[in-house]
């Protein structure tokens, strides 16, 4: 078996072919103490007896540095696959979002394009979608107070009006949904009483 450690891959393969050793497999070893493409080991080792039928494994130094890809906005499975293919370890944390759909990557740490070594842990923040929260019951409140309460609870507000003939002018006389629980950021429609126009 020729001594190919310290040579380039091409030179190593040429030396092996010269000895009739053609069943060669290349294994990558990500490290920074050798130039990328340099042979750092072999099986069988140098000077061991080997026949032409022997399987030979040549270990080649590869650059351990990779740039973190931008996976913000893609689904969790795709993001994990892209990072895993680069030899990066993936950690996940989850948080709610009113604007990002459930299962989509919201942020990456370290930040995209940063150069790290293989094996570095990259943390993905994954959206769980909007929280489901209680809908305040605002029927009977003034329109201003009702809109404030709904806004504080995290809801958008739509307003419709209906004529009323009593002392509920300016107050909420109906709402949809009327209570219960709904996704934070969703819309609650309130109906506000207005004065009936007088007939001529």
C-alpha positions in Angstrom: 0.0 0.0 0.0 1.6 3.3 -1.0 1.9 6.2 1.4 -0.6 8.8 0.1 -1.0 10.8 3.3 -0.2 14.5 2.7 -0.8 14.2 -1.1 -3.6 15.6 -3.1 -6.6 13.4 -3.9 -5.6 13.2 -7.6 -2.0 12.2 -6.8 -3.2 9.6 -4.3 -5.6 8.0 -6.8 -2.9 8.0 -9.4 -0.5 6.3 -6.9 -3.1 3.7 -6.0 -3.9 3.0 -9.7 -0.2 2.5 -10.3 -0.3 -0.3 -7.8 -3.4 -1.8 -9.3 -5.7 -0.7 -6.5 -8.9 0.6 -8.1 -11.6 -0.2 -5.5 -11.2 3.1 -3.8 -13.7 5.0 -1.7 -13.2 8.6 -0.6 -14.3 9.6 2.9 -14.5 13.3 3.9 -13.0 14.5 7.2 -14.0 18.1 8.0 -11.0 19.7 9.6 -8.8 22.8 9.4 -5.3 21.5 10.2 -4.8 20.3 6.6 -5.5 22.1 3.3 -8.9 21.0 1.8 -8.3 18.2 -0.7 -5.3 16.7 1.2 -5.3 13.0 2.0 -5.1 12.6 5.8 -5.4 8.8 6.1 -6.0 5.5 4.4 -7.2 2.0 5.0 -5.2 -0.2 4.7 -2.5 2.1 6.1 0.7 3.0 4.3 3.1 0.1 3.6 0.6 -2.5 4.6 0.2 -5.5 2.2 -2.8 -5.1 -0.1 -4.0 -7.1 -3.1 -5.6 -5.6 -6.2 -9.0 -6.9 -4.9 -8.7 -4.9 -1.7 -11.2 -2.2 -0.9 -9.2 1.0 -0.1 -10.6 3.9 1.8 -8.9 7.3 1.4 -9.7 10.0 4.0 -9.6 13.5 2.5 -9.5 16.8 4.5 -12.5 19.1 3.7 -13.1 22.7 4.7 -15.2 22.6 7.9 -16.5 26.1 7.4 -20.0 26.7 6.0 -22.2 29.8 5.6 -25.6 29.5 7.3 -28.3 29.6 4.6 -31.3 31.9 4.9 -34.2 29.7 5.8 -36.5 32.4 7.2 -40.0 32.0 5.7 -39.6 28.3 4.8 -41.3 25.4 6.5 -39.6 23.6 9.4 -38.8 20.3 7.6 -37.2 22.1 4.7 -35.1 24.3 7.0 -33.9 21.3 9.0 -33.0 19.5 5.8 -31.0 22.4 4.4 -29.1 22.9 7.6 -28.5 19.2 8.2 -27.1 18.7 4.7 -24.4 21.3 5.7 -23.5 19.3 8.8 -25.1 21.8 11.2 -27.0 20.8 14.3 -30.5 22.1 14.6 -32.3 23.3 17.7 -35.9 24.5 17.7 -37.9 27.0 19.8 -41.5 27.8 19.1 -43.4 31.0 19.6 -46.8 32.4 18.6 -47.2 35.0 15.8 -50.1 36.9 14.4 -48.4 37.3 11.0 -46.4 34.1 10.4 -48.2 30.9 9.7 -47.8 27.9 11.9 -44.7 25.8 11.1 -42.8 28.5 9.3 -39.3 29.7 10.3 -39.5 33.2 11.8 -35.8 33.7 12.6 -32.4 32.0 12.7 -29.5 32.2 15.2 -26.7 32.7 14.4 -27.9 34.9 11.6 -27.9 33.8 7.9 -24.7 34.1 5.9 -22.6 33.9 9.1 -19.7 31.5 8.5 -19.4 28.7 11.2 -17.9 25.3 11.4 -19.8 22.1 10.8 -21.4 20.8 13.9 -22.4 24.3 15.1 -25.9 24.5 16.6 -28.3 26.7 14.7 -31.5 27.7 16.5 -34.7 28.0 14.5 -37.6 30.0 15.9 -40.8 28.4 14.5 -44.2 30.0 14.5 -47.0 28.2 16.2 -49.4 30.7 14.5 -51.6 33.1 16.5 -52.5 32.4 20.1 -56.1 31.5 20.8 -57.4 34.0 23.4 -60.7 34.9 25.1 -62.9 37.4 23.2 -64.1 40.1 25.5 -67.9 40.5 25.7 -68.5 44.2 24.9 -72.2 44.4 24.3 -73.6 47.3 26.3 -70.3 49.2 26.3 -69.8 52.5 24.5 -68.2 52.0 21.1 -65.0 53.7 22.2 -64.6 51.5 25.3 -65.5 48.4 23.3 -62.9 49.1 20.7 -60.3 49.7 23.4 -61.1 46.5 25.2 -60.9 44.5 22.0 -57.7 46.1 20.9 -56.1 45.5 24.3 -57.1 41.8 23.9 -55.3 41.6 20.6 -58.2 41.8 18.1 -58.9 43.9 15.1 -62.2 45.6 15.2 -64.8 46.2 12.4 -67.8 48.4 13.1 -71.3 48.3 11.6 -74.3 50.4 12.7 -78.0 49.8 13.2 -80.7 52.3 14.0 -82.1 52.2 17.6 -84.9 54.1 19.2 -83.8 54.0 22.8 -80.9 55.0 25.0 -78.4 52.6 23.4 -77.3 55.2 20.8 -73.5 55.0 20.7 -73.4 51.7 22.5 -72.5 48.2 21.2 -75.8 46.3 20.6 -74.2 43.1 19.1 -70.9 41.6 18.4 -69.5 38.7 16.2 -68.2 36.4 17.6 -70.2 37.0 20.7 -67.6 35.7 23.1 -65.7 32.5 23.6 -62.2 32.1 22.1 -60.6 33.2 18.8 -57.2 33.6 17.2 -55.3 36.7 18.4 -55.3 39.2 15.6 -58.6 38.1 14.1 -61.4 40.5 13.6 -64.4 41.0 15.9 -67.3 42.9 14.4 -69.3 45.2 16.7 -72.7 46.7 15.8 -73.2 50.2 17.2 -76.6 51.8 17.7 -77.3 55.0 15.9 -80.2 57.4 16.1 -83.1 56.6 13.9 -83.7 59.2 11.2 -87.0 61.0 11.6 -89.7 60.5 9.0 -90.8 63.6 7.2 
